[in-house]
């Protein structure tokens, strides 16, 4: 069956002397692996457009029972050149896409997740802001789009705030079991993030230490609620831009 679908490049692996297998998160068919024949040849037109985070319009020979599909055509859907050429932007994109890769399943569409990733990468490509501070927000959005979103249950504007891992609540009291007490700037960050106000998040004066701790807290939450979630390999790169 010949299909047409938009897709985002998640990762790749070389196959034979001339070909490469690209894992792509498609809007209509979920995560699929695609064989790109001739990718590694000097004159391949795909080498320049199928990098990490590339957003493409694809035509694929598709059969769900196959583990690897075959690419027929690919063209740029949305340009991401500024993401590919900027170390900080690329590190953020790679960390986000690996997190998405670990949460979505093969051949299972998640259109809201796809739309969010495409919109964010397009915004990241155009943004002139320092976007490193947004990663906890991105973790929260991936959790929400995976069906395990956090719930804000705090009743007071002042006082302590807790991230309760088991119940998935952000509250002014701690549940039994595993929880993290949030520090003052983490509290402010979570208040703003739960409202989806990314422009305000970019102005949040959270320290690097508190930001890293918050990312770790949210990783613990994600691993508890998403079966089989592994550590991100891109964290070693991402942490370089936080220091």
Backbone bond lengths (Angstrom), bond angles and torsions (degrees), N, CA, C in turn:
res aa  C-N    CA-C-N  psi(-1)  N-CA   C-N-CA  omega(-1)  CA-C   N-CA-C  phi
1 X - - - 1.459 - - 1.527 109.24 -
2 X 1.301 116.81 133.71 1.453 122.51 177.99 1.527 108.84 -94.94
3 X 1.342 116.43 123.12 1.466 120.55 -177.89 1.524 110.48 -120.05
4 X 1.329 115.91 155.09 1.458 123.49 172.41 1.520 108.15 -122.14
5 X 1.314 116.74 131.71 1.466 120.30 -177.75 1.524 110.31 -161.26
6 X 1.326 118.44 146.47 1.464 119.67 168.23 1.525 109.96 -74.78
7 X 1.322 116.84 153.87 1.460 119.86 179.89 1.513 111.83 -158.12
8 X 1.341 115.50 158.96 1.467 123.35 179.64 1.523 108.52 -120.04
9 X 1.326 117.26 130.51 1.462 121.95 -179.70 1.528 109.62 -72.64
10 X 1.343 115.39 124.36 1.460 121.21 179.86 1.523 112.96 -99.35
11 X 1.325 117.01 -42.04 1.473 121.29 -178.06 1.519 108.57 -167.51
12 X 1.334 116.27 173.35 1.462 119.86 179.85 1.521 110.23 -153.79
13 X 1.315 115.28 161.79 1.458 122.02 175.73 1.523 108.07 -146.03
14 X 1.328 116.67 139.25 1.461 120.13 179.24 1.526 110.45 -68.22
15 X 1.336 114.98 145.70 1.464 121.41 178.47 1.523 107.18 -141.16
16 X 1.292 116.25 116.44 1.466 123.40 -176.35 1.526 109.81 65.45
17 X 1.313 116.95 -175.76 1.454 121.32 -175.71 1.521 113.01 -75.89
18 X 1.334 117.25 -18.76 1.460 118.31 -173.60 1.530 114.63 -125.41
19 X 1.315 117.58 -14.09 1.465 120.09 -172.31 1.525 111.96 -109.94
20 X 1.316 115.84 166.03 1.461 122.23 178.09 1.518 108.13 -144.34
21 X 1.338 116.75 142.54 1.463 122.19 174.60 1.527 107.71 -99.21
22 X 1.325 115.68 120.35 1.467 122.57 -178.22 1.521 108.71 -107.10
23 X 1.330 116.98 127.00 1.467 120.52 172.77 1.518 108.26 -90.50
24 X 1.332 115.26 123.67 1.458 121.76 -173.36 1.523 109.20 -126.01
25 X 1.327 115.38 135.53 1.464 120.78 172.53 1.519 107.33 -93.38
26 X 1.325 116.17 107.41 1.459 120.44 -178.13 1.524 110.07 -95.78
27 X 1.312 115.30 153.12 1.462 119.57 -179.38 1.522 111.71 -70.69
28 X 1.317 117.17 -35.90 1.464 120.77 -169.67 1.526 114.11 -99.75
29 X 1.339 118.20 -18.93 1.456 120.54 -173.97 1.526 113.10 -130.11
30 X 1.309 117.37 10.28 1.451 120.20 179.29 1.520 111.91 74.51
31 X 1.324 116.06 -156.28 1.465 121.87 -177.51 1.520 109.69 -83.64
32 X 1.325 116.15 126.94 1.458 120.49 179.23 1.520 109.44 -137.69
33 X 1.335 115.89 151.94 1.462 122.37 173.01 1.521 108.22 -98.02
34 X 1.334 115.62 134.97 1.463 121.06 -175.06 1.527 109.51 -127.35
35 X 1.325 115.73 130.85 1.460 121.10 174.49 1.527 109.25 -82.52
36 X 1.331 115.48 124.37 1.466 120.82 176.61 1.527 107.18 -111.32
37 X 1.298 115.63 100.41 1.464 120.81 -177.08 1.522 110.50 -74.04
38 X 1.314 115.73 137.67 1.455 121.30 179.03 1.513 114.32 77.23
39 X 1.323 117.75 9.14 1.469 121.24 -176.09 1.520 111.71 -57.65
40 X 1.325 117.27 -38.41 1.463 121.27 -171.71 1.532 113.30 -89.61
41 X 1.302 116.08 2.62 1.460 118.61 176.24 1.526 110.08 -75.43
42 X 1.309 116.46 152.10 1.465 122.21 -173.84 1.521 112.76 -58.78
43 X 1.308 118.00 -35.04 1.461 121.56 -175.28 1.529 113.27 -99.73
44 X 1.334 117.67 13.81 1.463 120.06 -179.89 1.522 110.72 -65.66
45 X 1.311 116.63 128.90 1.463 120.08 179.27 1.517 112.00 -79.14
46 X 1.333 117.12 -12.30 1.462 119.70 -177.83 1.526 113.00 -84.87
47 X 1.330 117.20 -22.10 1.468 119.99 -176.88 1.524 112.15 -58.78
48 X 1.323 116.63 -32.79 1.458 119.82 -177.10 1.512 115.03 -85.66
49 X 1.344 117.54 -11.35 1.468 118.78 -175.09 1.525 113.52 -118.64
50 X 1.339 117.75 -3.30 1.470 119.65 -175.87 1.519 111.12 -116.14
51 X 1.336 116.33 53.41 1.460 122.47 176.07 1.525 109.42 -91.57
52 X 1.343 116.13 173.85 1.466 120.62 176.84 1.533 109.69 -54.68
53 X 1.322 116.08 130.05 1.452 120.38 176.25 1.513 114.73 81.78
54 X 1.327 118.68 0.72 1.468 120.29 176.73 1.522 109.69 -62.90
55 X 1.325 116.07 137.61 1.462 122.06 179.59 1.523 107.20 -109.73
56 X 1.330 116.11 117.98 1.454 121.48 -166.81 1.522 112.43 -126.83
57 X 1.319 115.06 157.08 1.460 122.65 163.48 1.513 106.76 -101.27
58 X 1.324 116.59 125.14 1.459 121.86 -169.70 1.523 112.60 -120.75
59 X 1.316 115.46 146.62 1.458 122.90 166.60 1.520 105.98 -122.69
60 X 1.323 116.49 123.21 1.471 122.01 -169.72 1.522 109.86 -133.15
61 X 1.328 115.22 139.74 1.464 120.68 167.52 1.528 106.38 -79.95
62 X 1.332 116.54 110.66 1.468 120.54 -166.69 1.526 111.90 -121.54
63 X 1.320 114.91 134.06 1.464 122.39 171.98 1.520 106.86 -145.68
64 X 1.313 117.26 118.22 1.461 121.29 -170.11 1.521 112.61 -61.08
65 X 1.321 117.68 -28.09 1.468 120.25 -178.64 1.533 112.33 -75.97
66 X 1.340 117.35 -11.68 1.464 120.39 177.15 1.513 110.49 -85.96
67 X 1.317 116.99 143.08 1.465 120.27 178.29 1.525 111.69 -79.48
68 X 1.325 117.30 -27.01 1.459 121.94 179.16 1.523 109.04 -130.80
69 X 1.323 115.54 126.15 1.459 121.62 178.68 1.542 109.42 -90.70
70 X 1.332 116.45 175.57 1.466 120.93 -178.99 1.525 109.90 -120.97
71 X 1.322 115.75 129.44 1.457 120.69 179.67 1.522 110.91 -77.51
72 X 1.329 116.11 135.26 1.460 121.17 171.88 1.525 110.25 -101.25
73 X 1.338 117.02 -50.53 1.456 121.44 -179.01 1.527 109.55 -145.67
74 X 1.347 115.80 151.51 1.462 121.73 173.85 1.518 108.85 -148.77
75 X 1.326 115.97 134.46 1.456 121.88 176.89 1.521 108.98 -136.54
76 X 1.323 115.83 154.39 1.464 120.68 178.75 1.527 109.29 -65.72
77 X 1.324 114.72 127.60 1.466 121.09 175.96 1.528 110.35 -92.53
78 X 1.327 115.25 -48.45 1.467 122.24 177.62 1.521 107.33 -136.14
79 X 1.303 117.56 128.18 1.454 120.99 -178.76 1.517 112.78 -66.82
80 X 1.331 116.64 136.28 1.474 121.72 178.56 1.528 110.71 -129.94
81 X 1.309 116.69 28.76 1.463 121.05 -175.80 1.522 111.53 -59.26
82 X 1.337 117.83 -39.28 1.463 120.39 -177.66 1.524 111.84 -71.23
83 X 1.320 117.26 -27.20 1.469 120.08 172.79 1.517 109.85 -69.39
84 X 1.329 116.80 -45.59 1.466 121.31 -177.02 1.530 112.33 -64.79
85 X 1.332 117.45 -28.00 1.464 120.76 -173.47 1.526 113.92 -99.33
86 X 1.328 117.47 -1.88 1.464 122.17 -178.21 1.523 108.72 -115.51
87 X 1.342 117.21 118.31 1.466 120.82 -173.50 1.521 112.17 -59.82
88 X 1.330 117.61 -42.70 1.466 120.72 -178.23 1.527 110.29 -66.11
89 X 1.325 116.86 -48.32 1.468 120.17 179.72 1.525 111.16 -61.91
90 X 1.329 116.71 -43.03 1.462 120.09 -179.52 1.526 110.80 -64.42
91 X 1.326 117.15 -38.94 1.476 120.52 179.06 1.521 110.93 -63.29
92 X 1.336 117.01 -42.87 1.467 120.69 177.73 1.526 110.44 -63.79
93 X 1.327 116.24 -45.34 1.466 120.40 -179.52 1.524 110.89 -62.44
94 X 1.329 117.67 -43.05 1.465 120.78 -179.01 1.521 111.36 -65.05
95 X 1.342 117.42 -41.53 1.466 120.39 178.93 1.522 110.93 -64.51
96 X 1.330 116.94 -42.64 1.460 120.59 178.55 1.522 111.66 -65.42
97 X 1.322 116.80 -44.36 1.465 119.97 -177.54 1.520 111.39 -68.77
98 X 1.336 117.64 -34.45 1.465 118.48 176.05 1.522 110.29 -66.79
99 X 1.337 117.14 -40.38 1.462 120.03 176.76 1.523 110.40 -60.71
100 X 1.325 117.08 -44.47 1.463 120.19 177.70 1.522 110.72 -63.35
101 X 1.324 116.57 -41.82 1.464 121.90 179.65 1.526 110.83 -58.34
102 X 1.324 116.50 -38.58 1.460 120.89 -178.45 1.529 113.03 -75.31
103 X 1.329 116.93 -17.04 1.466 119.65 -175.86 1.528 113.61 -103.66
104 X 1.336 118.25 -27.89 1.463 119.62 -179.87 1.524 109.73 -89.19
105 X 1.338 115.41 159.42 1.461 121.18 -175.79 1.520 111.27 -114.01
106 X 1.317 114.68 156.57 1.458 119.67 179.20 1.524 110.70 -64.57
107 X 1.324 114.81 137.58 1.472 123.47 174.67 1.529 113.30 61.95
108 X 1.329 117.66 17.26 1.462 120.90 177.48 1.532 109.07 -118.07
109 X 1.326 117.87 103.50 1.469 120.24 -178.33 1.527 111.54 -62.92
110 X 1.313 114.61 144.30 1.464 122.28 170.46 1.523 105.43 -139.14
111 X 1.317 115.53 82.47 1.464 120.51 -173.18 1.524 112.88 -60.54
112 X 1.352 119.63 -41.91 1.473 118.52 177.58 1.531 112.72 -60.55
113 X 1.346 117.06 -39.12 1.467 120.20 177.43 1.519 110.15 -64.17
114 X 1.333 116.59 -45.35 1.460 119.57 179.61 1.535 110.58 -59.82
115 X 1.319 116.09 -47.53 1.470 119.84 -177.23 1.521 111.23 -61.44
116 X 1.335 116.51 -39.12 1.461 120.04 178.33 1.526 110.83 -63.84
117 X 1.333 117.50 -46.44 1.461 120.80 -179.11 1.527 111.13 -62.65
118 X 1.317 116.05 -44.76 1.463 119.08 -179.54 1.531 110.85 -62.49
119 X 1.338 116.13 -44.56 1.460 120.28 -179.38 1.527 111.22 -63.88
120 X 1.345 116.48 -43.02 1.465 118.92 -178.10 1.522 111.30 -67.16
121 X 1.323 118.29 -44.18 1.464 120.53 -178.93 1.524 110.35 -63.70
122 X 1.318 116.87 -39.07 1.461 120.13 176.54 1.530 110.17 -62.36
123 X 1.343 116.91 -43.65 1.467 120.52 178.02 1.525 110.30 -64.41
124 X 1.330 117.08 -42.93 1.462 121.74 -179.63 1.522 110.55 -60.60
125 X 1.304 116.39 -38.84 1.462 120.74 179.66 1.530 111.87 -61.78
126 X 1.325 116.08 -32.89 1.459 120.69 -175.04 1.528 113.17 -96.03
127 X 1.322 117.47 -18.08 1.462 121.45 -170.55 1.529 112.40 -71.25
128 X 1.316 115.00 146.17 1.461 121.71 172.84 1.528 111.02 -109.85
129 X 1.335 116.90 5.61 1.468 121.45 -179.45 1.529 110.72 -83.55
130 X 1.319 116.04 161.13 1.462 122.11 171.32 1.526 107.29 -80.39
131 X 1.328 116.31 106.17 1.462 121.50 -168.40 1.524 114.11 -93.89
132 X 1.331 117.68 1.15 1.464 119.55 -175.89 1.522 112.25 -59.78
133 X 1.311 116.01 -31.57 1.461 120.79 -175.74 1.528 112.48 -68.47
134 X 1.307 117.82 -13.91 1.468 121.23 -173.61 1.524 114.14 -81.86
135 X 1.327 119.52 -8.11 1.470 118.03 -170.22 1.528 113.89 -62.19
136 X 1.334 121.36 -40.19 1.468 118.20 175.64 1.534 112.51 -58.93
137 X 1.322 116.10 -38.29 1.474 119.49 175.33 1.522 110.55 -60.92
138 X 1.325 117.56 -41.16 1.461 120.83 179.19 1.533 110.46 -64.72
139 X 1.322 117.13 -39.86 1.468 120.21 175.72 1.533 110.95 -59.06
140 X 1.328 116.03 -42.93 1.466 120.94 -179.88 1.525 111.75 -64.77
141 X 1.335 116.42 -38.99 1.466 120.01 179.37 1.518 110.92 -68.42
142 X 1.333 117.46 -40.47 1.466 120.12 176.95 1.524 110.47 -62.83
143 X 1.335 116.75 -40.83 1.471 120.17 176.79 1.525 110.58 -60.08
144 X 1.320 116.37 -46.93 1.463 120.76 179.83 1.529 111.63 -60.32
145 X 1.319 116.72 -44.53 1.462 121.29 -177.17 1.526 112.21 -75.51
146 X 1.332 115.91 -12.15 1.468 120.91 174.05 1.526 111.82 -94.29
147 X 1.332 116.68 0.63 1.462 121.43 177.73 1.507 114.94 88.51
148 X 1.341 117.53 12.49 1.471 120.37 -179.22 1.535 110.17 -129.13
149 X 1.320 115.58 42.34 1.458 120.41 -177.06 1.519 113.39 -66.05
150 X 1.326 116.53 151.14 1.457 122.32 176.49 1.526 110.35 -74.21
151 X 1.330 115.81 150.93 1.463 122.44 177.31 1.525 109.22 -115.97
152 X 1.321 116.31 133.46 1.461 120.92 -179.97 1.526 108.72 -93.36
153 X 1.346 115.97 110.68 1.464 121.30 -174.58 1.520 112.91 -115.72
154 X 1.312 117.80 10.01 1.468 119.58 -177.57 1.525 110.34 -67.97
155 X 1.326 116.11 140.37 1.465 121.39 -179.91 1.518 112.17 -108.08
156 X 1.337 117.51 -7.75 1.452 121.17 -178.08 1.528 109.77 -121.02
157 X 1.314 116.16 148.11 1.458 120.75 176.10 1.525 111.94 -86.12
158 X 1.314 116.79 -18.74 1.453 122.20 -179.35 1.530 108.44 -115.97
159 X 1.319 115.65 168.40 1.449 119.94 176.39 1.514 112.39 93.78
160 X 1.325 115.44 -173.07 1.460 121.73 -176.13 1.527 111.56 -70.84
161 X 1.332 114.58 154.58 1.458 121.25 176.11 1.522 107.57 -136.49
162 X 1.342 116.11 136.55 1.461 121.38 -174.51 1.524 110.54 -124.49
163 X 1.333 114.65 140.83 1.467 121.45 169.56 1.519 106.61 -97.78
164 X 1.332 116.15 107.47 1.459 121.94 -177.67 1.522 109.22 -92.61
165 X 1.329 115.39 115.79 1.457 120.81 -171.49 1.521 111.86 -70.97
166 X 1.303 118.68 -43.38 1.471 120.99 -174.39 1.521 111.48 -69.42
167 X 1.324 117.73 -48.76 1.466 121.03 -176.52 1.523 112.69 -83.24
168 X 1.330 116.59 -16.19 1.458 119.49 -179.39 1.517 112.57 71.50
169 X 1.313 116.89 32.88 1.464 120.50 -178.83 1.522 111.16 -114.77
170 X 1.314 114.48 150.81 1.463 122.06 169.05 1.517 105.22 -109.49
171 X 1.327 116.74 111.87 1.455 120.50 -166.69 1.520 111.32 -140.36
172 X 1.335 115.08 165.63 1.459 119.45 176.10 1.528 111.60 -89.42
173 X 1.305 116.46 13.10 1.475 121.21 171.37 1.522 108.13 -140.04
174 X 1.320 116.38 155.17 1.459 121.31 -179.30 1.520 110.17 -96.85
175 X 1.333 115.35 138.10 1.464 121.01 173.82 1.523 109.46 -77.04
176 X 1.320 115.26 169.53 1.459 119.39 168.44 1.522 108.32 -71.21
177 X 1.300 116.70 144.95 1.448 119.83 -178.99 1.511 111.12 100.49
178 X 1.310 115.53 -154.55 1.448 121.06 -172.93 1.528 111.76 -78.66
179 X 1.323 116.10 131.68 1.467 120.93 176.52 1.529 108.51 -154.41
180 X 1.318 115.14 162.66 1.465 121.80 175.35 1.518 108.67 -126.23
181 X 1.325 115.35 130.93 1.457 120.28 174.02 1.528 108.07 -84.37
182 X 1.312 116.50 123.30 1.452 121.03 -175.46 1.525 111.38 -81.71
183 X 1.319 115.50 141.65 1.458 121.40 176.21 1.527 109.39 -79.80
184 X 1.337 118.14 164.58 1.474 120.59 -172.20 1.531 114.78 -51.51
185 X 1.339 118.45 -48.01 1.458 119.09 -178.36 1.526 111.94 -73.43
186 X 1.332 116.87 -27.63 1.468 119.98 173.49 1.523 110.56 -66.92
187 X 1.334 115.82 -37.46 1.470 120.23 176.36 1.523 110.38 -60.56
188 X 1.332 115.77 -48.06 1.462 119.53 -179.94 1.520 110.47 -61.42
189 X 1.330 115.70 -42.79 1.469 120.49 -179.84 1.528 110.23 -58.80
190 X 1.313 116.89 -47.80 1.466 120.68 -176.84 1.523 111.55 -66.43
191 X 1.318 117.65 -38.05 1.467 120.97 175.76 1.531 110.17 -56.85
192 X 1.331 116.02 -48.00 1.465 120.75 -177.21 1.529 110.61 -70.13
193 X 1.343 116.30 -42.64 1.464 120.49 -177.83 1.527 111.73 -62.49
194 X 1.324 117.19 -38.84 1.461 120.26 -179.33 1.520 111.81 -66.76
195 X 1.331 116.41 -20.16 1.458 121.04 176.42 1.526 111.86 -89.67
196 X 1.336 116.96 -5.90 1.456 121.51 178.82 1.510 114.44 71.69
197 X 1.337 117.54 24.28 1.461 121.02 -175.77 1.534 109.58 -95.61
198 X 1.335 115.09 79.44 1.458 120.02 -175.11 1.530 112.26 -65.26
199 X 1.327 118.32 -30.70 1.465 120.07 179.63 1.522 110.52 -64.17
200 X 1.329 116.64 -35.84 1.467 120.14 176.92 1.522 111.05 -74.00
201 X 1.329 117.62 -34.11 1.461 120.37 178.83 1.523 111.25 -60.74
202 X 1.319 115.79 -37.53 1.463 120.15 -178.79 1.527 111.89 -63.18
203 X 1.333 116.99 -18.74 1.459 121.48 -179.95 1.524 112.54 -101.69
204 X 1.328 117.09 1.51 1.465 121.13 -178.90 1.525 109.98 -70.42
205 X 1.320 116.88 132.73 1.464 121.37 -176.57 1.526 110.50 -97.09
206 X 1.313 115.82 58.47 1.463 121.03 177.82 1.526 108.73 -86.34
207 X 1.311 116.66 138.74 1.462 120.34 -178.08 1.526 110.38 -72.98
208 X 1.315 115.60 161.23 1.466 120.40 178.69 1.521 111.20 -61.06
209 X 1.328 116.65 -40.12 1.470 120.74 -179.69 1.525 110.30 -63.08
210 X 1.339 116.85 -47.07 1.462 120.01 -179.69 1.536 110.98 -66.67
211 X 1.324 117.00 -35.44 1.463 120.48 178.25 1.524 110.41 -64.47
212 X 1.318 117.14 -46.28 1.463 120.81 178.53 1.524 110.92 -61.59
213 X 1.339 116.86 -43.02 1.463 120.09 179.06 1.522 111.42 -61.60
214 X 1.329 116.19 -41.13 1.461 120.17 179.82 1.525 110.88 -64.91
215 X 1.326 116.97 -41.00 1.469 120.81 175.96 1.525 110.04 -59.65
216 X 1.324 117.42 -43.56 1.460 121.33 178.63 1.521 111.62 -64.36
217 X 1.350 117.42 -41.48 1.467 120.81 177.63 1.534 110.53 -58.59
218 X 1.316 115.50 -44.76 1.461 119.70 -177.57 1.528 111.66 -71.09
219 X 1.331 116.93 -30.58 1.468 119.18 173.61 1.525 110.84 -64.13
220 X 1.325 116.79 -40.68 1.470 120.41 176.67 1.527 109.53 -60.28
221 X 1.326 116.51 -43.63 1.467 120.45 178.57 1.522 111.41 -61.10
222 X 1.319 117.01 -47.57 1.463 120.97 -178.76 1.524 111.57 -61.75
223 X 1.330 116.59 -43.23 1.469 119.66 -179.34 1.521 111.89 -65.98
224 X 1.321 116.77 -30.97 1.465 119.70 178.86 1.521 111.50 -70.73
225 X 1.329 117.23 -33.23 1.463 120.70 -171.63 1.524 114.43 -104.00
226 X 1.326 118.03 -12.21 1.461 120.81 178.71 1.524 108.08 -118.59
227 X 1.322 116.64 112.73 1.458 121.78 -175.67 1.527 111.46 -60.20
228 X 1.327 114.93 134.99 1.461 120.50 173.18 1.512 115.59 75.31
229 X 1.326 118.27 9.53 1.460 120.53 -178.97 1.529 109.67 -68.78
230 X 1.323 115.82 126.38 1.461 121.69 -177.25 1.525 111.06 -102.46
231 X 1.336 114.90 168.94 1.458 119.71 172.91 1.524 109.38 -64.66
232 X 1.318 116.86 147.43 1.459 121.21 178.75 1.531 110.00 -80.70
233 X 1.312 116.76 130.78 1.460 121.49 176.80 1.525 111.20 -69.45
234 X 1.331 116.14 -26.10 1.466 120.07 -177.76 1.524 112.64 -77.69
235 X 1.326 118.38 -4.82 1.470 119.95 -177.31 1.529 111.84 -60.86
236 X 1.338 116.78 -33.80 1.467 119.27 179.75 1.518 110.95 -61.82
237 X 1.340 116.34 -35.53 1.468 120.54 178.00 1.527 109.61 -77.29
238 X 1.332 116.45 -44.69 1.451 120.59 -176.47 1.525 111.74 -61.89
239 X 1.331 117.36 -37.81 1.460 119.83 -178.23 1.531 111.84 -66.03
240 X 1.330 116.96 -24.96 1.468 119.92 178.21 1.526 111.14 -63.10
241 X 1.330 116.74 -34.16 1.464 119.01 -178.02 1.520 112.16 -83.84
242 X 1.330 117.68 -8.73 1.460 121.54 177.32 1.525 111.31 -90.23
243 X 1.319 116.94 -22.59 1.470 120.72 -177.81 1.535 111.37 -76.83
